[in-house]
Amino acid sequence: MRTLILKSLFARPVTLPASGASAAALDEVGRALESRVRRVYGRSLSIREVDAGSCNGCELEIHALNNAVYDCERFGLKFVASPRHADVLMVTGPVARNMKVALERTVAATPAPKFVVAVGDCAAGCGVFGASYAVVGSVGEVVPVDLTLRGCPPRPIDLLQGLIALVDKASGRAAR
């Protein structure tokens, strides 16, 4: 036991290289998103994340949007705790049987205009969980989906680019 404690005390920390997205590319995407959100909504875009039965890989990438590298709040995005305050629902994972009703209620509780984003390959088509008895189906089979972001998991910069496409779709919908 002493050996293990001494090794852990004198071991060097493990570090990982920075993400593939350059700071300039991230800033460009973020500023584009911010200008579109301010133009369409006149305020911040509120996001509620819903885990419908995933492996948590997509949640880690969504939560990375709030870390010091991506800092999504500087681009006019904020995560909210209640669907009643949300503009966008980001749903991850295939819909498990025990989450079907909860997801339907969450979508019903979100005020209009609302947008549902299926995040990740599992939300889009059930991924490796498709043959499981515990899975009802993809997010699109349970609730209407406005945008699908593929990837296992999608990178945070891909999430930001997807939100740009969603806001552009919202502004086109408002113009009609």
C-alpha angles and dihedrals in degrees: 000000000000090000092053092049093048092048091051092048094053099035118113116242118259113240131187127212118260120271120279094249113093119228091243093053091047092049091049093051092044095050091048090051092046094052092049093047092049091047095049102034103020088221142043122313111243117215130193116195117212123191107206095180110310134150089249095247092115091045090057090055092046091050089049087067086072097049125101094265099056100020095183094191090073087062095052099264124126133176117227131199098222130056087219088071097042132105095183131036114205106200120192132192133015113303109263119211092248092051100047097090092040091053092048090050092048092052090047091050093052111095121238133289089052132158128205118207120193105212120202138004093285093056090047099048110352093259114207091345095064097101095049120116089223094062123088094188144273122325091257091059092057105035134011111271123209098187136016121204111194126203137098088263111348114228118249092249088054088053090053091049089049090053089053089055090047094051090047088052090049092051090049090050090050091050093055 
